[in-house]
Amino acid sequence: MNKQLATHLGAIARLAREQMSLTQVQVAERVGMASAVYSRVERGHMIPSVETLKKLCIELMVSPEDMMGLTESSTSGARARPEDDTTLRRLIFVARKLDAGKLDALVHVATELAR
């Protein structure tokens, strides 16, 4: 097992879960894992199967690239507020799934919120 990958994956999963105000039990149920097994993932003690990783990415709204540390911002610790990058990447991940009308509505809402 690649311990560095397991640790990174667990940290990203924990951060995303906490930002969504979910418990480990809730995430485990959503992806079809035992809560004790999911806890091991978050602690960096195991790497889930590819199918489970896919489910985690969907449920936690994190791209596979970010989850596995393949993006520059997910591997660099030099940013002042890394949670901002994670939140923005999650928003982009969700926005890419929207149809044109919903994406336009999201842009309007974001524009109003930014004022």
N, C-alpha and C positions, 0 to 999 in steps of 0.2 A: 504494500500500500504506500502511496505517495503521501507522506505525512503533511508536507507543506500544502498540497492540494486539499487534503481533508480538512486541515485547519482553516484555510481560506474559505472553502465551501461552507463549512459550519458557521463561520463568522458572518458571512453574507446572508445565509439562511436565517440566522438569529436576528440580525438587524432588520431584515425585511419583515419577518414575523412580528417583531416588536413594533415596527412602524405601522403595521396593519392591526395592532392591538389584538393579536390572536395568541392563544396558548399553544404549547407544544402538542397537547392532546388534540386540539382542533385541527392543526395542520396535519398531524399524523392520520387522523380520521379521513381528511379530505384526499389524501394521497394513497390511502390504503396501507398504512404502516402501523405497527404497534408503537405506542407512544414511547416505550423504552428504547426502541430502535431509532426513532426519530431523534430522541435525546442524544444518542451516541453520534448521530450525524452532526448535530449542532456543536457538540463538544470536540469535534474533529477526530473521533475515534473510528469512523468508518466512512467509506464513500458509497453512496447508493448506486443501484443499478442504473443503467442508461434510461430505462423506462420510468423509474422512480424519480430520477433527476429531472426528466421532462415534466412529470407531474408537479414536482416542487417548483420548477420555474413558472409554470402556469399559475399555480395557486398563490405563489408569493410575488408574482408579477415581476420577475427578475429574468433578464435574458440569460441564456445558457453561457454566453461569452463572459458576462459579468460574474455569474455563479462560479465559473471555473477559473476566473482570474486571467482571462485572455485579452481583456481590454486594458489599455494603458491606465485609465483612471482607476480601475479596480485593483491594480497592482501597485500604484504609486501612493505613498503615504505623505507626499509633500503638500497636499492641498490643505487649506486651513479648516475646511468643514467637509470631510469626505461624505457625510450623510447627505449633503445637498446633492452631490453627484449621483449618489445611489437613488435618491428620490426622483431626480430629473430623468435618469435612465429608465426608471420604472414607468414614469409618465409617458415617455417616448415609446416604450414597449407596448403600453396599452393603446396609445394613440394610433399606432400603426395598424391596429386591428379594426379601427373605426371606418365606417363608410364615409363618403364625402360630406354628407349632411351633418353627421355627428361630429366629425372632425372640425367642421366650420363652427359648430356650436361650442366646441371645446375652446377653440381659438378666441371666440367672443367672450366666454366666461373668463378665460385666463387674462385677456386684455383688461377686462373690468376689474379683476382682482389685483392686477398689477398697478392700478391707478392709485 
